[in-house]
Amino acid sequence: MVSFNEFSTVPSLLRNVIENIHKPEETFLIHKEGEIWEEISYQYTLDAADAVSVFCLEKGILKGDRMGLMIENSPSYVYYDQGIQQIGAINVSIYPTLSEHEVEYIINDSGIKAILVGNTFLLKKILKIANNCKDLKYIIPAFEEYKKVTISPELSAEVLYFGDILSRQGKLDTAMLNQIKEVRESLRPADTSALIYTSGTTGTPKGVMLSHNNFVKNVEVCLQQIPVIDETETFLSFLPLSHVFERTATYHVCCAQGCKIAFAQSLELLAKNMGEVRPTVMSCVPRLLEKIHDKAIKSGTSAGGTKAKIFLWALDIGQQYRQKKEAGSSPGLILSLKKAVAEKLVFSKIKEKTGGRLKFMISGG
């Protein structure tokens, strides 16, 4: 069961899962490598986080230091975040779509010491501005192809492959693990967990300081408001983790409740990935729901004639049924029977395209 108390911090959530909800060898993360969906256990994730923590401590990165992430949603994001969080370093996630000028501003404004980078395009962006960022000491590509990128000998920051950092996972001695544990247990809910920068559409981006308590309380309220989320759920993550909504509603909720997180390959492949992963829950934004709705309407009415009439009838029945349920009243026998017919003729086919297991979508933004 989920355990929240006045001492809860972001890294304590995942530790609670293996103590009270799941066995360490059970699946936590799912991602696609080539044509195969690979499953990653809680133990592997925590071992990887410990390897990141040791790297930080050996490089003199301590509580309160800023650590950057400019990477797509992936297991690497989780390893790095969990590793820096448990030593009290601060997550500064940067939108990959930002310009070089905006990225440079955020790195300097926050004082980022190291940054995890997700692909060749983003690495080249960082390399162009690195010498203008006085606090930036380490650039950490999370992909092996970084070796093909030309790196200037005059680069002020050191480039270190993330795979080399992770290679120490499961090989750390007791003294190192005890040091990490001591630092992790010294964290307090009021300590800063992340800086999240505003989009900058109304001026210079501003970093919002969020504490461990901010995130933990948000998760606690999420689970109170949506009590049907349990430890058997599989979330499909596609909204950027650089945004607080996805980080809270998917990542932190799953860390607390012991749900699986599957990472979509891209927005373009989202529909395909839904069919492959068969998620039970997704966080999304209203615009995506509008697109799904419009596509369903277009598909359901394109044939015309009787098929279109059945589709529109089913849609109307579904809306009537939902309105009754949301108002707290009984739909009645007749409407319930009509809903069952609509489900069989129309809604089950739409649901099957999402993988057939989707219970609900959490929307915000």
N, C-alpha and C positions, 0 to 999 in steps of 0.2 A: 504494500500500500504506500501511497505518497505520504511522506513525512515532512511537514513544514514546521519550523520553530523559529524563535527569535534569533537564532544563530545561522540560519540558512543562507548560503551563498550560491552563486551559479555553479562552481565546481562541485559543491556538495550534493547537487541534485542527482548527477549521474552515479555518484558513489552510493547514494541511497538505493538506487535501482538494483545494484548487484547485491546489496545487503538485505533488501526486503521484497523485491519483486521478481527479478529474473536471475538465472544462473549466469556467471560471467561469460560462459561460452555461447550463450544465446545471441541471436542476431539483433544488432542495433542499426547498422547502416547498410544500404543497398545501392550499388551504382553499376553502370554498364561499362565493361571493358571489352571493346570490340563488339562481338555479338552476344556476349554472355553477361548476365546480371550477376554480379558477385556480392556475396553477403559477408559483412564484417561484424565480428562479435564485440560485445562490451569490453571484454578483456583486451582485445587487440587495440581498441580505441584508447583505453586508459593507458596501456603500455606505450602507445605512440605519443600520447599527451605527456607522459613522464619523460620520454626522450626529448621532447621539445622543451620541457621545463629545465632539464639538465643543461641543454645547450644554452638557454638563457642565463642560467646562474653562472655557468662557466665563462660566459662573455660579459659578465658584470651587469646583466639586465635584471633589475630588481623591482620590488613593489612600487607602483606609481609610474613606471616607465611606459611610454606609448609604443605600441606594436601595431604596424599596419597590415592590412589585408586588402589586396586587389585581385580577387580571384572569383571565379564562378562557384556556385553551390557545389560542394564536393566533400568527400571524406577528409581531404587535406584541410579544408576550412575548419572542420570540427577538431581534428588533431591539434592544429595550431592554436585555435581558440581555447580549447580545454587546457592545453599546456601553458599558455600565458596567463589564463585566468587563475589557475591554482597557485601561481607564485605572486599574484597581486598585480601583474602588469595589465595594461589597459588596452582593450580592443578598439582600434580605429579602422573601421572598414570603409573603403573608398569605392564608389561606384565605378565600374570598369569603363563606363561610357563618358566619364568626365574628360575634359581637355587636359593637355599637358600643363597649361597654366593653372587650372583649378586643382589638379593633383599636387603640383608643386606648392601651391598655397596651403593646402591641408597638411601636407607633410611638415612644412615649416611652422605653421600655426600650432600644430599639436606637438611637435617635437618628436616625430616618429624616429625610433632608433633602428628598427629592422622592418622589412616589408616582405610579405609572402606574395608571390606573383604567379598568376595562373596560366598564361600562355605567351607565345612569342610576341604578339602584338603589344601586349601590356608590358612585357619586359623591355622592349625597345622604347616604349614611352617613358618608363622609369629611368633607363640608362641615359636618356637625353637630358633629364633634369637633375639627376643625382648629385652632380657637382655643385648645384645651387642649393642643396639641402644640407646644411651644416651638421645637423644631428644624426643624419642617416648613415649608419655604419655598415649595415648588412642588407643585401638584396638576395632574397631566397626564392629562386624559381622552383615551382612544384612540378616541373615537367622535364623529362630527360633531354628533349630536343634543344634545351637552352644552349647546349654546347655548340650548336650551329650558328648562334648569334655572335657577331663580332663585339668583343668587349675591349674598350680602349684601355691601354696600360696606364693612362692618366686618371682613370676612374677613382674617385676618392673613397667609395664604399667597396666592401669586399663582397664578391658573389659566391654564395654557398648553396649547393644543391640540397633541396629539402629531403630527397631520398637518402642522402648521407646522414642527415640529422636523425631521420627515423630508423636508420640501420642499427641504432643502439637499443631499440625497444626490446624489452624482455631480457636485456643483458646488463641492466644496471645493478650495482651492488647494493647491499642493505643500507650502507651509510648514505648513499645518494637518495634512495627511496625515503629514508627517514628524514632527510633534509627537506625534501619536497613536502612530505606529510606535515612537518613542523610549520613550514611556511603556509601551507593550505589551511591548517587549523588555526593559524593566527589571524586569518582574514576576518573582517567584520562586515555585517550587512551594509553599513554606511560607507564602506570603501567604494571608490569609483570602479565600475566594471567596464564601461565603454564610453567613448565619445562618438556621438552620431551627428554628422554634419548635415545641416539643412541644405536644400537643393541649390540655394544661391540665386533663385529666380527673382528675388526681390532685393538683391544686393550681395555683398560678400557672404559666403557660407559661414555659418556659426556652429561651433561644436557644442552640442548639448551633453552635459555630464550626467550619466545614468549610473546609479549605484547598484550593487548586487541586490539590495532590498527592493529597488524599483522593479527589476526583472522578476524576482521571486514572487513579489506580491501580485504582479500582473499575471503570472502563471497560476497562482493560487486562485485568483478571481476567475480566470478563464475556465479552470476546471470546476469551479462552483457553478458558473453560468451554463457550462455544457457538460453536465455530469455523466453523459453517455459515453464520453471518451474514456476508454479503458486500455489496459496494457496489451490488448490483442490488436490494436489498430495499426494500420500501415498508412503513413502520410506520404504523399508525393510532393516533393518540394521543387518549386520552379521560380517563385518570386525571389528577388535578390536578398540574400542574408545581410547585405549592407543596409537594408531597411529594417527598422525596428519591428514592423508588423510580422514579417516572416520569421525574424529571429525569435520573437516571443511566441506567436501563435503556432508555429511548427516546431522549430528547433528546441526552444526551452520547454515547451509543453511536453515534447517527446522525451527530453532528458529527465523530466520530473515523473512522468507517468509510465515510462518504460515502453513507449510505442516505437515502432520501426520508422526510420526515415529513408525513403528512396529518393534519389536525386534525378530529376528529369535531365535529359541530355541538352535540351534547348526548348524554347517556346515553340519553334517550328515542329519539333518532334513530340510535343506534349501529348497530342491525341494518340499517337503510336505508343508512347510510353505508358499511357493510362491503360491501354489494352494489354500491355505486357506485365506491368507491375500489379494491376488490379487493386488500386488503393481503396481504402475505406473512408479516408478523410483527406481533404485538400484545403489549403488556405488560398484565397484568390482575391481579386479586386473586382468591383462592380462591372468594369468595362469588359472583362473576360466573360462574366456571366451573361452580359448583353449579347456578346458575339455568339456564345453557345446557344442562347435562346433564339437569336435571329437565324442561325444556321439550322436549328431544329425546325423552326417554322417553315423556312424555305424548302427544306428536304421533305417535310411532311405534307406540304400543299402542292409541290411541283407536279405531281402526277395528275392533279385535278380530279373531277368526278367524285365517285364514292369514297375513294381513299382519302381525299382531302377533307371531305365532310366528316369522316370517322375521326381523322386527326383533330380537327377543330372541335368536334364534340368531346373528345377525350380531354382536350386542353381545358374546355369549359368545366367539365366534371371535376377535373383535378383542382381547379381554382376554387370551386364551390366547397369541395372536401377540405382543402387547406384552410379556407376562411373559417369553417366551422371548428376545426381542430384548434386553430390559433385563438379563437374566441372562447375556447374552453367548453364548448357545447358538443353534444353527440351528433354525428353526421346522420344518424338514423339508418334503418335497414335498407331502404331503397337507394339512397345516395351511396351507401357502402357497397352495395351490389354493383351499381354503375361504376364505381371507382375500381372494383376488382376487374370488371370487363375492360375498362380503359387501360388498366395496368397490363393486362394480357395482350391487348391488341396494339398498344402504342408505347406506353412508358417503359415496359420491359425491354423493348428493342433499343430505345434511347439509352437506357441504363447499361445495356450490354456493351455499348460503344465506349463506356467509361471503364470497362473491365468487369462490370457486373456486381461489384461489391460496394460501390460508393454509397455511404450512408448520408453524408451531408458535406457541404462546403462552408468554410468559415470565411466571411467576406469583410473587408475593411478598406479604408483608403478613400 
